[in-house]
Amino acid sequence: MRINMFFISALFMWALGSSCEKQIDIKVPASIEEIVVEASINQRFGSLNYVVITKTIDYFKPDLSLNAVSGATVYITEGNVAGTDTFYDVANRRQFIDLADTLLPGIYINPSFMGKAGKPYLLEIALKDGRKVNGKTFIPVPVVFDSIHTWFEKNNKDTNAYFYLQWKDGPEQNNYRMALWKNVDSNLTGWGIANRFYTFDDEFINNTERPFQSINPYRYGDTLNIYLSQIGRKEFIFWNSFRNAANNGGPFATPVSVTSNINGAIGSFTGYGIAYKQLILR
């Protein structure tokens, strides 16, 4: 193997010089504040219909107390599809109320709101500083589980538990997001505390029986809440890019673009057509 001796010499001289410490001040510009929105609606669980509004945090000034955005006016309006047109009756739009006076600032809810499968929806947000955010989504018709099975494998003193489920994937483009909660009443919580998420489509398995098998084991006796949701394509692209960004290795890694499906902010307005099943693994 030929070795470049000039390179070796230069490396040796650099190592000698590096033993002398010198403070270097690097001025990193402050990040630009942006509004972040997570709006979720579905046809089955009222507690999973909410809008969360926050601000991006400067990595070098992580003041979490300033993260939530309160005092916004938030509306969601159901629409109707007529041919290639979609109409929204803004006279019947539903306001979501800010929980600023509780321990949950930045979260907006409407306890009487429930989405409908097969319907489009319009999100409108007016911030106190005059900025506007809007977005559109659609709640797809949920799948129907054809079969669900569990099985168990002995692992030393423990028993590993697994599950398998199956549903019919239709001929159209279908996009899925699965959330799994373990040993918690998931109807009383938001999506964010789910133990695991899976985002996938039917690019490779289409118009046939679609299987899903757990790979990571659970414990015998666990209660598992399975939320399999159909979502729109733009929503799928957002959550897929969100997953890639979250797994990107921290704030100093090569940036990954998150593809939002709303205007005026970063984030997503997602309609979930939820199929739900609770399994007690025993």
N, C-alpha and C positions, 0 to 999 in steps of 0.2 A: 504494500500500500504506500503510495507517495504522499508525503505530508508537506504542506506548505510551511517552511521554516519561518518565513516572515510573519505568517499568521500566529505561530506559536510564540515568537518573540513579542509581538504586539500584545498578545493575551497576557504574557508574563508581566510586561511593564504595566498593563492596566491593573493587574492584581496587586502589584506593589503600591500603585497610586491609590487604590481603593481603601487602603488601610488608614488614610487620612480622612477623617470625617469632615464634611462640609454641608452646612444646612442650605437647602435650596427651597425657596418659597415658590410654589406653583399656584397661580390663581385660577381656580376653577369657577367659571361663571355659574351663577345661581340658576337652577332649573326654572322653566316657565311654568307657572301654576296653570293647571287645567282641571276642568270639571270631569268627574268620573260618575257614571250612572250605571246601576244594575237594576233593571226593571224586569220583574217576572210575573207572569200571569198563567193560570191554568184553569181547567174545567172541573177540578175535583176537590182541591183542598184550599179553603179560603186563607189559611195561615201562610200559604206560599204565594199569595198575591201581594206584592209590595214593590215599592220603589226606594232604592237607597241612593243618596246623593252625597258624594264626598269630593275632596280636592286632592290632587297629587301632592306628595310630600317631597320637599327638597331633601335629598339624601344626607346633606351636611347640616340640615336644620330640622330634624324629625320631631316636630312639635305635634304630637298626636291630638292634643286638645283642639287644634285648629282644623282638624281633618273633616269633620262632619259639616254639611251645609244645611242649615235650617232656614226657615222663613220663605221657602219657595212655594209657588202655587203649582200644583200637580193635577193634571186631568188625564183620564183614560177614557176613550170613546169607542164603543162598538160600531162596526161598520157592516155594510152589506155589499155583496158582489153581484153585479148585473152585467153579464157578458164579460167584456174586458175592462169594465170600469168598477171602481170601488167607491162607495159613498159612505161618509161618516156624518151621523146626525149629532152635530155639536150641541144642539139644544138638550140632548139627553146624556151629555158627557158626565162622568162620575169623578168627583174630586177625591183625592187621597190626602189624608190629614197628617200633618207633621207631628211626630212624637217628641218634639223638642222639650216639652215639660216633664218628660220621663227620663229614664236612664238610657234611652235609645235615640239620641239626636241624629238627624240626617236620615231617619227612616220614616217613610210615608205609607199609610195603610188606609184601606176602606173596608171595615168588617162586613159590610153588606154586599161587596162586589164579588161576583163569580163569573169567570169566563165561560165561553161556550165553544165546544169543538166545532171546527169548520167555519169560524168567524174571524174576520180581520179586526185589528185594533190599532188605534192611533194614540200615541203618548205625546203630551204637551207639557213642558215645564217652563215656567217663568221665574227666574232668579231675582232676588231683591235688587241686584245691581243692574237689572235690565237685560241681562243675557237670556237667550232663548235656547231651549233644547227640544228636539222633537224626533220621533221615530215611529216606525210601523212594524207590526208583526202579525202573525197568524197562528191560531191554535189548531194544529192538525188533529185528525181523528186518531185516537189512541189505538195501539195494537191490542189484539186479544191473545193471551197466552194459550197455546195449544197443550203444553205439558210442562210439568215442573217435577223434578226428581231431586232427592238428596241421597248422599251416601257417606260412609264413615270409614276412616282408616286409623288403625292403632298406631300411635307414635310414642314409644316408651310408655310413660305413665299417663300420657294424654291421648285423647281421641280427636283426630282432625275431622272436620266436617266440611263437605263440599255441596254445591248445588248445580243443577243444570236446568235451563229453561229453553223453551222453543216457541216461536210465533211465525206467522205467515208474513213474509215480505212481499208486497205487491209489485207490479211491473213498473210503477213510476219511481222517480228519484225519492228515496227515503233517507232521512238523517235522524240519528238517535243520540240521546244523552242519557246515560244510566247513572243514578246516584244510589249508593248503598249506605244505610245507617245500621249500626250494630248496637243492640241493647239500649235504645233510647226511643222515646215517643216522638218520632220524627215529624208528626203533624203539628207539633207545637214549636218547631224551630225553622230557621231559614235554610236555604240550600247550602250555605257556607260551611256548616259543621258536619256534612256527610263525611263518612270515613274514606270513601273511594268514589271517583268519577271515571266514567268511560265515555268517550265521544267517538262515534264511528258512523259510517254510512254503508250503503249497499253497492259500492263500486265493484266488489268481487263476488258478492252473494246477492243475487237479485231475482225477484219473482219466484221464490221458492221458500221452503221452510228455513228459518233463520235460527241457528243455535247460539246459545251463550253458556259457557261453562266457567265456573270459578276456578282459578288457578291457585290463588293464595288461600290457604286453609283458614277456616274458622274453628272455634272450639265447640265441642259437643255441648248442647244446651243453650247456645247463643240464640238470641232473637234477631233476625235479619229482616230489615225493611227494604224492599226493592222497588225503586221508582224507575220504570223504563218509559222515557218520554220521546215522542216524535217531535222534532223541531224543524223550522224552516232552514233552507240552504244558507242564507246569509247568517242566521244565528249559529248554524253549525260551523261556518268558517270563522266566526268570532271566537267561539269556545275552543276550537282547534288551535287557533293562533294564540289564544290565552294560555292554553296548556303548554305550547311550545315556549312561550315567553317565561312562564313560571318555572320551567325546567332548564332555563338558560344559564344558570350558574351565578346569579347575583347581579348587582348593579353595575359592575365593571366588566361584565362579559360583553361580547359582541351583541349589539341590540337586535331584538327580533320585533318586527312590526306586528302590532295587534290590530286586527281589522274590525273596526266598529261598524255596527249597523244603525247608528243614530247620528243625527246632525247636531253640531254645537257642543259636543262633549266626546269623551272616550267612554266606551262601554257597549252595553247591549240592552235591547228591549226584546225579551224572549217569550214567545208563547209556547207552553208545554202541553202537549196532549198526553196525559199521564195514564199509564197502566200500572197498577199498584198490587203488590203481593207481600204479605208478611209470612215469613217462614220461621218456625221454631225448630232449630236443628237438633232433633233428638228422635 
